[in-house]
Amino acid sequence: MSASTEQEDALVTSTDPLHPANLISELCASFYNLGWVTGTGGGICIRTDDKVYIAPSGVQKERIEPSHIFVLPYPQAEPSPHTDRIFLRRPKLNLKESACTPLFWNAFTIRNAGSCIHTHSQNAVMATLLWEKEKMFRISHQEMIKGVRIGGNGRTLSYLDTLEVPIIDNTPNEEDLKDSMKEAMEKYPSAAGILVLRHGIYVWGDDWQKAKTQTECLDYLLEIGVKMKLAGLPTVLNQ
């Protein structure tokens, strides 16, 4: 093994369970069990200071190992969907980094996020279908709203606030969502996530804990919102 290979592998080798490479493996398995990342879809990234750790594409999410993780320097020129990116480490298994990479970068550059999670949750997909005309999921007067932060990293919302999550159209290739996601994030600076029609949701936070918490809260709110709408109940109450 060459010295450069050893240095690269050292980026994802640690006995610390909170090391990003270990966390991504653990969290992907957890998200798989929740039904969020089945069929290799979905993903998570973690940014720590000058490095970004990203899960691979095409690997069974519950079987991702630290050795599968890509490491990129941060900052770098904003990755566009069809240009090469700079890597500090690539797995030696001919893997490709997550197609979500340009969208994760939106969370870093626009919200200064430390982590971004993408799920294919059926709750998110159903919400995009039921609120497709409005292009915005809305819900109020739910306790779990208090677990969501304005913009994903501001103050937490209150029980009386109305949560709004924009819905953008899907594209055949995931990386081509980058520009429309960016536009929605800039148009709705209070949004803590972006829904993608017939696809899923992107959620971010200051760190992986906050991103995970908000993803869980948003998924709960999307699920209860879908049930309320199908039951003919209003999801937003008049003040």
N, C-alpha and C positions, 0 to 999 in steps of 0.2 A: 504494500500500500504506500503510495507516494505521500510526501509531507503535506501537499495541498489537499489531498483526499482526506487525510486525517484531520486537518484543520476544518474542512467543510463538515465532516461528520461530527466534530466536536460541537458544532452549532446546534445539533439536535439530540445530543447525548447527555443525559443528566439523570441523577438519582432523585432530583428534586421533583416531587409530583406537581409542583406549580410552575415548572418550566413550560414555556409555550408549546413545545413539541409534544410533551406528555399530556398537557391539558387538551390540546386539539384532539388527540386520539381518544381521550376519555370522554370529552364532550360530544364528539361525533357519535360514539357508541350510545351515549345517553339520548341524543336527539333521534337516533335510529329507533330506539325503544319507544319514543313518543310518537313515532310515525311521521316525523318531520323531514327526514332525509333518506327515505327508502329509494331503492333502485339506483344508488350512487348519486342521486340528485341532492342539491343543497350543499351547504358548507359553512365554514367559519374561518376567520382570520384573527390574529392577535398581533398588535403593534407594541413593541417595547423600545422606547427611545429611538434608536437608529436602525432597527430591524423589524421586518414584517414576516410573520410565519403564516403560511397558507397551506391548506390541505390540498391533496392532489385531486385531479379529475379522474373519473372512471374506476375508482377503487371502492369496494363495498365499505360504506361508511362505518359499520360496526367493526371492521377489520383493519382500519387504518392504524399504522404503527408510526412511532416517531421517525423512523428511517425513511418514511414516505413524504415527509414534510419539506416544502420548498421554503427557502429563506431569501428575502429580497432586502436590499438596502433602502432606508428611508431617511430623507426624501430622495426622490429621483424624478426625472421628467414624467409627468402624468401619463401612465400607460394608456395608450389608445387601443381599441379592439384589435387592430391588425398590425401592430409593430412589436418588435422584439423588446423584451424587458431585461433589466440588469438583475442578475442573480448572484447571491453569495454562495448559495448551495442548491444544487439540483439532485434529486434522488438518482441512484445508479440503476434504476429499473425501467428506463425509457418511459417514465410517466410524464404527464402534462399537468401544469398547475391548473387550479380551478378556473373555469371559464368566468367565474365571478370576479376575478382579480380587478379588472377596470372599474367594476361597480364598488368593490371594497374600497378602492382608492378614492371614490367620491366621498365616502364617509370620513376618510382621513383628511382630505384637503378641504372639504366644505364644513365639516362638523368637528374637526380635530379629534376624531374618535380614536379609541385605543383598541376597539374590537368591533367587528361587524359579523352578523349572523344572517344566513339566508336559509329559509325553510320552504318546503313544498307542502306545508300543512294544508289539509283539506279544509280546515276552518278558514284559512286565508283565501283559498281558491273560491269557496262558496261565497264569501263576503264580496269578492270582486264581481261575481255574477249577479248577486242581489242588489249591489249598489253600482252596477256598471254605468247606468245612465247618469248618475250624479257625479261619477268620477271621484267620489269621496265617501269613505266609511265614516259614520258619525255615531257616537253613543255618549250618553251622559248618565249621571246618578247611579254609578256602579262603584262599589268599594275598590275594585282592582284598578280603577283609573289612577288611584293614588300611588301606584307602583310605576307610573310612566312619567318621564321627565320632558319638559318643553324642549323641543329640538333634539331630544335624546340625551342631552347633557346639561340642561338648565334646572330650574326648580321643579319639584314634583307637582303634578296636577292635583287639584282638589276634587273631592266628591262632586262638587257642584259644577266643575268645568266640563265642557263638551270636548271629548277626544275626537280629533280629525286625522284620518290617515289617507293621503292621496292614492289614487289608483291610476297607474300608467298602462298603456297598451303593451302587449307582449310582442316579441320579435322572434323570428325563427332561430336566430343565434343569440345566445344569452349575452355575449359581450357587447352586442349592438344596443343593449338597453342603457348603456352608459350615459349617453347625452340626454335622453328623456328622463332618466332618474335624476341627473344633475339639475335639469330644468325644474323638476318638481320640488327638489330640495331647496332650491333658491326661491321658488315661488311661494312655498309654504315653510318658512323657517321654523315654525313651531312644531312641525311634524317630527315624530320620533321614529318613523319608519315609512317605507314606501311599499305599497301593494302593487303587484304585477298581475294584470288580468289573466285569468286561467293558468296561473303559474305559481305564485307564492308571495313571500314578503321578505324585505330586507330591513333589518333592525340594527342599530348601533348604540354604543355607549362609551363612556370614558375609559372603561376597562372591560375585561371579559365578564366579570361579575355583574356589572350594571347592564351590559348588553344581554346577558342571559336572563337576568331578572325582567327586563323590559320585554324580551321576546316571549317569556312565559306569561306575563301580564297581558300583553297584546293578544296572544293566542287565546287566552281565556275570554277576553272581551270580544274577539271576533266570533268565538263559538257561541257565547251567550247572545251576541247581537244577531247572529244568523237564526238562532232558535226563536228569539223574540219576534223578528221580522216574519218568519214563517208562521208564527202563532198569531200574527196580526197585531202585535203589541208595538207601540212606538219605542224606538231606541233612544230618542232624545225627548226629554220632558221640557215643557215650557216653564221658564222661571216664574 
